[in-house]
Amino acid sequence: MASVVSIKNLTKTYGNGFQALKGVDLEIEEGEILALLGPNGAGKTTLISIVCGLVNPSSGTALVGGHDVVRDFRRTRAMIGLVPQELTTDMFETVWNTVSFSRGVHGKKPNPALIEQILKDLSLWSKKDNMLRELSGGMKRRVLIAKALAHEPQILFLDEPTAGVDVNLRREMWQVVEKLRANGVTIILTTHYIEEAEEIADRVGVINGGKLLLVEEKTALMHKLGRKQLRLELVEPLRAVPSSLALHNLTLSEDGTALIHEYQGDEGQGTIASLLSTLAAEDIHFRDLSTRQSSLEDIFVALVGEKAGEKA
């Protein structure tokens, strides 16, 4: 599939010397949902701001639809909808006027039917005549999404779109996201709710310290980097792991009632079969077993922690 956003060796150093991006390369495919994960200050917002033409890069290039975001700003910006973190709206304007005005800013002709549909999709229709200052924080965030969609962008950037939003509203937002993707819109989101990325993203990128650590298809990432855990509940507790089991990467629970075996997601089942055979030979019996797969959050924490350790 063709790349709709192409980023090459992108760097950004601010006037105070802070290097927010350090040689980022990223290809974003048309029609995909890409989740960018990273701690505060990792470079997520700077990367989005450069692609949206709000910040100029120090070096490198960013292309949207084959057009340079610096040289062809108007053309690329017209393709992009942006939902920023900050609630930046005119508090004394109505919802309807705010969203309609956003469409006009991008040079689009009025389309009341489209604005109505967007507001209904985001459960804002009943608030269309309310001034923004009368809305809750979650409702104001919905208005930001409506503004970003008003000019029918091909690419939608969502920078922490569900921060401070209740669970029900979050689900409604993701239903809208899925509908947009079905209509061919490319979606890039940053989020602190890793379970959201795990649920809806096609690919996941992890950024930290201005560097893109990896970009992987979500399922492949969890298979390759995710750890699995086998827990064996013992019939009789042990004081220590027998030396005959030293090769099986086992730990003993604090109360001695369970053996825990960790292995990489891409390891075969042969190691488990070998472990069970050794346990039988040692006359160690278990009454129950359970397995656990690493979550995307586990992988993210491990990656960021690993890179932080390399710096130290």
C-alpha positions in Angstrom: 0.0 0.0 0.0 1.3 3.5 -0.8 2.6 5.8 1.8 0.5 8.9 2.4 3.0 10.4 4.9 6.8 9.9 4.3 9.2 11.2 6.9 13.0 11.1 6.3 15.7 11.8 8.8 13.6 14.4 10.6 15.3 16.4 13.4 14.1 19.3 15.5 16.2 21.3 17.9 14.5 24.2 19.7 16.2 27.5 20.5 17.0 26.5 24.0 19.1 23.6 22.7 16.6 20.9 23.4 16.6 18.2 20.7 13.1 17.0 20.4 13.5 14.7 17.4 16.7 12.9 16.4 16.7 11.5 12.9 13.1 10.1 12.7 12.2 7.9 9.6 8.6 6.9 9.3 6.3 5.7 6.5 2.5 5.9 7.1 0.3 3.9 4.8 -2.9 5.2 3.3 -5.9 4.0 5.2 -4.2 2.7 8.3 -4.5 3.5 12.0 -1.0 4.1 13.5 -0.7 4.6 17.2 2.4 6.5 18.5 3.2 5.6 22.1 5.8 7.4 24.2 6.2 9.1 27.6 5.8 12.9 28.1 8.5 14.7 26.2 9.2 11.8 23.9 8.7 13.9 20.7 5.2 12.8 19.7 3.6 16.3 19.6 6.7 17.8 17.9 6.5 15.1 15.2 2.8 15.8 14.6 3.3 19.6 14.7 5.9 19.3 11.9 3.8 17.1 9.7 0.9 19.5 10.2 3.0 22.5 9.3 2.9 24.2 12.7 6.6 23.8 13.4 9.5 23.8 11.0 12.0 20.9 11.1 15.7 21.6 11.8 16.6 19.1 9.1 15.1 16.2 7.1 11.9 16.1 5.1 8.2 15.3 5.7 6.0 14.7 2.7 2.2 14.4 2.7 0.6 13.0 -0.4 4.0 13.5 -2.1 4.2 17.2 -1.2 6.7 18.9 1.1 5.0 20.2 4.3 7.2 23.3 4.3 7.2 24.3 0.6 3.7 23.2 -0.1 2.1 24.1 3.3 -1.3 25.1 2.0 -1.7 22.0 -0.1 -0.6 19.5 2.6 -2.5 21.3 5.4 -5.7 21.0 3.4 -5.3 17.2 3.5 -4.9 17.1 7.3 -7.2 17.3 10.2 -5.6 17.9 13.6 -7.1 17.3 17.0 -4.6 19.0 19.4 -4.1 18.2 23.1 -5.1 21.7 24.2 -8.7 22.8 24.3 -8.2 25.9 22.1 -11.6 27.1 21.1 -13.6 30.4 21.2 -15.6 29.9 24.5 -18.2 32.5 23.4 -19.1 30.8 20.1 -21.7 28.1 19.4 -20.8 24.6 18.5 -22.4 24.9 15.1 -20.7 28.1 14.2 -17.3 26.9 15.5 -17.4 23.7 13.3 -18.8 25.5 10.3 -16.2 28.2 10.5 -13.4 25.6 10.6 -14.7 24.2 7.3 -14.6 27.7 5.8 -11.0 28.3 7.0 -9.9 25.5 4.8 -11.6 27.0 1.7 -14.5 24.5 1.6 -18.0 25.6 0.6 -20.7 25.4 3.2 -22.2 21.9 3.7 -24.8 22.0 6.5 -25.7 18.4 5.9 -22.1 17.2 6.5 -21.7 19.4 9.6 -25.0 17.9 11.0 -23.8 14.4 10.4 -20.4 15.0 12.1 -22.2 16.5 15.1 -24.6 13.6 15.3 -21.7 11.1 15.0 -20.0 12.8 18.0 -23.2 13.1 20.1 -23.0 16.9 19.8 -26.2 17.5 17.9 -28.2 18.4 21.0 -25.5 20.9 21.9 -25.2 22.6 18.5 -26.6 25.9 19.7 -24.7 25.9 23.0 -21.7 28.2 23.5 -18.5 26.3 24.1 -18.1 27.7 27.6 -21.2 25.9 28.6 -19.8 22.5 27.7 -18.0 19.9 29.8 -14.3 19.2 29.1 -15.3 16.0 27.3 -17.8 17.8 25.1 -15.2 20.4 24.2 -12.9 17.7 23.1 -15.6 16.3 20.9 -15.9 19.8 19.3 -12.2 19.7 18.5 -12.7 16.4 16.7 -15.7 17.9 14.8 -13.6 20.9 13.8 -10.8 18.6 12.5 -13.3 16.6 10.4 -15.2 19.6 9.0 -13.1 20.0 5.9 -13.1 16.2 5.1 -9.4 15.6 5.6 -7.7 12.5 4.1 -5.4 12.3 7.2 -6.4 12.8 10.8 -4.0 13.4 13.6 -5.4 12.8 17.1 -3.0 14.0 19.8 -4.2 12.5 23.1 -7.8 12.8 21.9 -9.4 11.1 24.9 -7.5 12.8 27.7 -10.0 13.6 30.4 -12.8 11.9 28.6 -15.1 9.4 30.2 -15.1 5.7 29.1 -18.5 5.9 27.3 -17.4 8.9 25.3 -14.1 7.3 24.5 -15.9 4.3 23.0 -18.1 6.6 20.9 -15.0 8.4 19.6 -13.4 5.1 18.5 -16.5 4.1 16.7 -16.2 7.4 14.7 -12.5 6.5 14.1 -13.4 3.1 12.8 -16.0 4.7 10.5 -13.5 7.2 9.2 -11.0 4.4 8.5 -13.6 2.5 6.6 -14.0 5.5 4.4 -10.3 5.6 3.6 -9.1 8.2 6.1 -5.6 7.6 7.5 -5.4 8.1 11.3 -2.4 8.7 13.5 -3.0 8.9 17.2 -1.0 9.4 20.3 -2.4 8.1 23.5 -1.6 7.3 27.1 -4.3 4.7 27.1 -2.3 1.8 25.7 -5.3 -0.5 25.7 -6.8 1.8 23.0 -3.8 1.3 20.8 -4.0 -2.4 21.5 -7.6 -2.5 20.4 -7.8 -0.3 17.3 -4.4 0.3 15.8 -3.0 -1.6 12.8 0.6 -0.6 13.6 2.3 0.7 16.7 5.2 3.1 16.9 7.2 3.6 20.1 9.0 6.9 20.4 11.3 8.0 23.3 13.9 10.7 23.7 13.2 12.0 20.2 14.0 8.6 18.6 11.6 6.2 17.0 12.5 2.9 18.6 10.3 0.8 16.4 7.3 0.7 14.2 5.6 -2.7 13.9 2.3 -4.3 12.9 0.6 -4.7 16.2 0.1 -8.5 16.2 3.6 -9.1 15.0 5.1 -6.9 17.6 3.3 -8.6 20.4 4.3 -12.0 19.0 7.9 -11.0 18.6 8.5 -9.0 21.7 5.8 -10.1 24.1 6.7 -12.5 26.8 4.6 -15.4 27.9 4.3 -16.8 31.4 3.4 -20.3 32.4 2.4 -20.7 36.1 2.3 -24.1 37.7 0.4 -24.4 41.0 2.1 -27.1 42.9 0.5 -29.9 44.9 3.3 -29.6 47.5 5.2 -26.4 48.1 9.0 -26.2 47.5 11.7 -24.4 49.4 13.8 -23.8 46.3 13.9 -24.6 42.6 15.7 -28.0 42.2 19.1 -27.8 40.4 17.8 -30.2 37.8 15.4 -27.5 36.6 18.1 -24.8 36.4 18.0 -24.8 32.5 14.2 -24.0 32.4 14.3 -20.3 33.5 12.0 -21.0 36.5 11.3 -18.8 39.5 9.5 -19.9 42.7 6.7 -17.8 44.1 7.3 -16.3 47.5 5.2 -18.8 49.3 6.8 -21.7 47.4 3.4 -22.9 46.0 4.0 -22.1 42.3 6.7 -22.4 39.7 6.7 -19.6 37.1 8.3 -20.1 33.7 8.8 -17.1 31.3 9.6 -17.4 27.6 9.6 -15.3 24.5 6.5 -15.3 22.3 8.3 -16.7 19.4 9.7 -19.7 21.3 8.2 -23.1 20.4 6.3 -25.4 22.7 9.2 -27.8 22.9 10.6 -26.0 26.0 7.3 -26.4 27.9 7.1 -30.1 27.0 10.7 -30.6 28.2 9.9 -28.8 31.4 6.8 -30.9 32.1 8.8 -34.1 31.5 11.5 -33.0 33.9 9.0 -32.2 36.5 7.4 -35.7 36.2 10.9 -37.2 36.4 11.6 -35.2 39.6 8.3 -36.3 41.1 7.1 -32.7 41.3 3.3 -32.6 40.7 1.1 -29.6 39.9 -2.6 -29.3 40.4 -3.3 -26.4 38.0 -1.5 -24.4 35.3 -2.3 -21.0 33.6 -0.7 -18.9 31.0 -0.4 -15.1 30.5 0.5 -13.2 27.4 2.3 -9.8 27.7 0.1 -6.8 26.9 1.2 -4.0 24.7 1.7 -1.9 27.8 4.2 -4.5 29.1 6.1 -4.3 25.8 6.1 -0.5 25.8 7.3 -0.2 29.4 10.1 -2.8 28.7 11.2 -1.0 25.5 11.3 2.5 27.1 13.0 1.2 30.2 15.6 -0.7 28.1 16.5 2.4 26.1 16.7 4.5 29.3 19.1 2.0 30.7 21.3 2.3 27.6 21.6 6.0 28.1 22.6 5.6 31.7 
